[in-house]
């Protein structure tokens, strides 16, 4: 089939595809209230690609009384035009994502409708700004309700006026009531960005995490030190070089940099669809190996820093301490001190529910992997085991489980879709190319809970169902 020639043509295709695949069409939920206030069937926190994918999946299942909130202004959700400092996505351009395999909603269809098939064919990777534009188009054309500029706070239990469990979510513009909550805040979902304490203790003008807004223009003529050797660390190093930094030094803890990308290997249906169904032993074995390797950096990212003679990579040289002296940061390393004008930590996020505002009322009772599984002696390095043990141990529907059963049963109505699902589900919540499998699975967990809670009402509906599908002819019925 030829590609649509305009975006309007494509949007007409989207409307038709959504209509053709709308079965089952029957509405099955009824509005609820709590203290007279309306209750959403689901609140999704985070309007990036993950939140939009789950919202789309829910609407396909006729769960339409939903809302997606995001603290960022419209167009700045997620990392793509904020702290993502690569030039392009690292996933294949032909991937499917929040479209959930509906052809007219794919990125390729959107790109070709605007720039033509030849342009897409010639493109190697998707520019990150175009991906953000696509996500904004996606949410508009699918009709997903999003409210920007809203921060979510603590989630606590409540009851609907007809006695069903629901949740109260403190919001920056007032409380929100919902029967289900999906936390889809990406890297931060069940923890926070992390840097060594001796770095975070330095004056703010001397350091930043790679996830923060950084004034790279102010680094012109400066010596910049970057901690980490993953793709994000290299992206920040390259951005500093391109902004005119006098020197950029990247410090890798490992003696050998990570040049293998394990996430390329696991992109097949068996792993993405079924990893969460395997035993704890196998889930830990696979994911501790993958997460222990960390994320590799691609060739084009490496080539970006190699273009500058003032870039130096230090391998096997972790930072062990830091102090401020004379307006500079003095780093301690095993090979002696190193002085820099500015430090950037590409050190990712650490899992810790206690750091998440939404989980303030239940973090103490969220089951973590360290509560449920201990790897065999010698299989996992202690430092790695300690870090991975902080991941939440999730139910099959990606909801939280209790550490002590009975204390906070309402957390089963909070589902997670982000990097915090990695140890339980594989890269389901942090990978675009896993989304077509993972988002419907989370949505199914939400709909299962809604269905189960409504069983008495639905049974009464069944008993009251009296719509005939045939009109009998009394004259053709024999009289005994």
N, C-alpha and C positions, 0 to 999 in steps of 0.2 A: 504494500500500500504506500502511495506517496505521502510524504510528510505534509502536514498542514502548512499552508503558505503564510499565514499570519497567526498572531496570538489569539485573535478573535475566533478564527477557525478552530484552533486547538481547544479553546474554552467551550466551544459548541460540542466538540468531541468528548470533552470531559463530562459535560452535562449528560450526553447520551450514554457514555460508558457507566456513569454512576446510576443512571436509570435502568440500564439493561442488567446490571448486576446487583440490584437492590433487594433481591429475595434473601431471606424472608422479610416481608414488608410490614407485618403486623406490629403495631405498638403494644408493648407489654408492661410498661411501667406507669405508675400513676403518681401525680404530684404529692409530695409530703411537706408537712410544716413542723416547726419546732417552736413552741410558744407563739404560734401564729405566724412566724417568719418562714419564708420559703426555704426549702432544703434542696440543694442540688443532688442529683444522683451521683455525680463525680466531679471533684475538683482536681485539676491537673496543675501542679506547681512547676512552672518552667515552660516557656513558649519557644524553646529551641527545637531542633529537629526531632528529639525524642518525645517531647511533650506533644508536638503536632502529630506525630505518627500514632501515638496512643489515642489521642482525641479522634483522629480519623477512623481508627479501628472501632472505637466505641460508637461513633455515629453510624458506621456501617452495620452495627448490631442493634440499631434503633435505641441507643442510649443517647438521647439528644438534649436532655436537661443537664448540660455540663458547662463548665467554664474553665478556661486556661488563663492563669495569671502569670505575670513576669514582672520583676522589679525594674527591668531595663525599659527605656523608651522604645517605641516601635522602630524596628530596623536595626536594633543593637542587641537583640537577644543572642545568647550563645557567644562563642568565641570569634566568629569569622571576621568581623570588622572591629573587634575590640583588642583582645590579647593574642589572637592567632597571628603570628608574624611570619608564617610561611607565605609563599606566593600562591600556591595552589593546594587543593586537597591532595591527600596521599592515597586515596582510594581510587580504584579504576573508574574511568569516566562512564563506563557502561553499567555501573552498579545500580541496583534498585534500592530504594530507601523508604521514605515515608509514603510513597505512592502505593505501597503494599501490592505491587505487581499489577497495577492498573495502567496499561500502556500509555494512555493519554496524560497521565499524571507524572510520568517519569521525567527526570532531569533532561534526558536526551530529547524527548518530545518538546519540552519547553525551549531548549536551546535551538533546536532545528527550526522551530516556528519563528524565531526571531532572527537567526543568523544564517540559516540554511544548512542542509545536510553536509555540504562540502566543508563548511567551517567546522562543524562538529568532527568530521572525519580527520581533519588536519590538526585538531587540538589534541595535545598529549594528555594534559591533566586539567581538571576543572578549576578555573580561578576562584579563589575563596569568596571574592565579592559577588561573583555571579551565583555561587551557591546560596549566599544570603538572599540575593534578589529572588532566586527560585523559591526559597522557603516562604518569603513574603507573598509571592504569587500563589503558592500552594495553599496557604492558609486562607487567602481571599477566595480562591475559586472553589474550595471545598466548604466554605462557610463556617469554619471553625471559630467559635466565639472566644476572643482573646481580650483580656483587659491588661494593658501595660501600666507600668508605674505603680504596681501593687506588690508590696513585700508581704510574704506570709510569715506568721509567727507561730507560737505554740499551738499544738493540736491537743485537744482534750475531748473526753467522751461526753455525749449528750444522748437525748432520746427524742424521736419524733413524737408528735402528738398522738399517734396511734400505737406508740410503744416500741417501735423498732429502734435499734441502735443507730446513731449517727455521730458525726464529729463536728466539733466547733473549732474553727481555725481563726486565730487572731490575724487580722489583716491590717495593713497600714492605713486603709480607708474604712475600717470597720470590720466586725466579725463576719465570717462566712460559714454557713452550715452546709454540710455535705454528707451523704451516706458513705462515700468512698473517697479516698485521697490517693493520688499518684504523685510521688515526688520524682520529678524528671529534671533535675538540676545538674545533670552531667557529671563533671569531675568532682564537684563539691557535695553531691547528693547526700552522703552519709559520713561526712568528715569535713576537712578544711585543707586549704593549701598549706604546705609545710615548708619550713626552712630550719636549719639548725638554730638552736637557741642562741648560740654565740653570735650568729648573724642578725637574728631578729632583735637582739639587744643593742645593736649599734644604732647611732642616730639615723633617723629616716632619710636624710639627704645622702647617705652613703650606700643605701642598699634597697633592693626591691625583689619581689618574687616575679617570675616570668608572667604570672597571671595578672599583674597589676598594670595600671596605666603608667608608662615610663616616658619621660621627656627625652627622647633620644637625641634631639637637636642639642640639648644641653651637654651631651657627652662628647661633642666635637672637641678634639684635641686632648681628650682624657684617656687614662689607662683604665680599661674595663676588665674585670675578672668575672667569668661565668662559671658557676658550679653545676656540673651535670654534663652528660654526654649523650642525652637523648635528642630526638628531633627538635623539641621545643628549645632546649639549650642552644643548639646550633642556630635555630631561627633567630634567637635574640642576639647571639654573637654576630650573625650576618647583618642584622638591622643596625647594630651599633657601628659596625664597620662602614656600612653604607651611609651612615649619618656623619662620618668623619672622625670617628674615634682614633686617637693616635696609635693605640695598641689594644688588641683584644686577646685575652688569654683564657682558654677554656680548660677547665680542670676536670679530669675523669678519674673517679676513684679506682676503677678497674685497671689492671695492668694491660689489658687488651680491650679496646673499644668494642662495643656491640655493633657488629656489621650485619648480623642476621636479623630479619624481621619475622618473628614467629607467627605474627598475626596473618602473614601471607599463607602459611601452611594450613591453618585451621579453618580457612574459609571454604568449607564444604558442608553440605546439608546434614550429614550424619552428626558432625560435631555441633553445629549451630542449633540443630533441632533437638538433639537428644542428650547433650552432655549433662544437663541438669537432672536427668533421670538415672544417671549412673550412681554407683555407691560413693560414699564420702571418700573412701580410699582412692578411687580413681579420679574423682573430681579434684581432690587435693593434689594428687600426683601430677596430673596434666597442668593444672592452673598454677601450682607453685613453681613448676619449671618455667612456664611461660612468663609469669609475673616476675620471677627471679631474674630472667634475662633482661627485663625492661624493654622499652620500645626502641628499636633500631632507628638509625637515621638514613634516609635514602641518598642516592648519589647526587641528585640535583641540589639537595640541601648542603651536602659536603662541598660540592663544586662552588657554591655561593660564597663560602668563607675562603676557599682556596684561591679565589680571585684576588685576594688581598695579601700582599707580602707581610703586612703587620699583624697577621693572625698566627697565634701559636697554640698548639694543643699539648697539654701536659697529661700524660697517662700515668696511672698508678700514683697519683698525687692528690689525695683527698685533703680537704681543709680540716684542721683539728681545733682551731681556735681563731679568734679575731679580736682586734681592739682598734679603737679610734685614736689616731695620733696625728696632730698637725693638719687636721682637715682631711686626712686620708684613712683608708682601712688597711690595717696591717694584718695579713693572714699568717697563721702558723701552719706549716706543712711539714711532713717528714723530711723534706729536702731543704728546710730552712724557710725563713719568712719571705713573704711576697707583699709588696705595697701596690695598692690600686686606688684610683679615685672613686670607683663605683663598683658595687657588687650586684650581680644578678643571679638569683637561684632558680635554676630549672629543675627543681626537685619534686615537682608533682604535688599530690595530695596524700594525706594520711587518713585512714579510716578511724573515726571516733564519733559515734552518735552524740556524745555529750557536747560536741562543738556545733551542732546543727540546731538553730533556733526552733524549727518546727517540731523537733523531738525533745524539747526541754522537759516535758512532763512524763516521758517514758524511756528516755535514753538508758537509764539505769537498769531497765529490765528487757532490753533488746538482746536477744541471743546472738552471740558472735561465734565465729568458728572455733575460737579457743575454748568455748564452753561445751562444744559438741564433739570435737575431734582432736586427737593428738597424733601427729605423724610418727611412724616408727623411728626409733633412735638412729641417728646418723643419716636419715633420708633428706632432711631439710636443715640448712644452716640455722642456728638459733636466732640470729638477727632477722633473717627472712621469715622464719616461723612466727616470731613475735609480731612482725609487721602484718603478715597475712592473717594472723589470728584475730585482728581487729575488724576484719570484714564481717558484715552481718551474715548470719546463717539463716537463709530465707526459706519460706515455705514454697511448695511447687508453683504457686500462683504469684510468686515474687513479693509476697507480703511479709511483714516482720513476724517473727515468732518470739514468744516470751522466754526469758531466761528462767524465771520462776513462774510456773503455770498458775494462772488464776489472779495474779496481781494486776495485770493490765491487759485483759482479754481483747479490749477494743483495738489494739495495735494490728490485729489481723485485717482491719479495714484500711490500713495504710500500706500501699504497694510502692515498690521502688523500681525505677527504671533509669539507670545510670551506671557509672563505672563501679559503684559499690556492689553491683550484682555479679561481678566477675568471678569470684571464687565459687559461687553457687551455680551460676548459669553459663560460665564462659563469657566471652566479650559481648554478650547480648545487648547490654544497655549502653555500650560505648562505641559501637561500630555501625557505620552506615550500612554496610553490606550484610549485617545480621538483622537489620530492622524489619524486613518483610516477614521474618520468622518470629522475632522476639516481641514486637509491638502487639500483634494479635494475641500472643500468649498472655501478656499482661492484661490486655483488654478482656480476655476470656476469664481471667481470675476475678476481675471486677464484676463481670456479668454473672459469674457463678455465685458470688456473694450476694448480689442483688436478688438473684432468682431464689436462692435458698432462704433469705430473710422474708421473701414475699410468698412462700409456699402456701400458708393458710389462705391468704387473699386470693391467690391464683387458683387454689382448689375450689373456693367458693365461686369464682368466675366460671370455672369449668362446669360446675353443677348448674349454674344459672344460664349456661349457653343454650340458646333455643332457636337459633337461626336455621330454618329448614333449607335444604338445598334442592329439594324436589317437591313439586305440588302433585299430590296423589289425585287420581280420578276415582271418586267413590263409585261411579258407574261401572268401573272395570274390576271391582272387588266383589268376589262372590259372597252372597249372603248365606249363611248356614241356617 
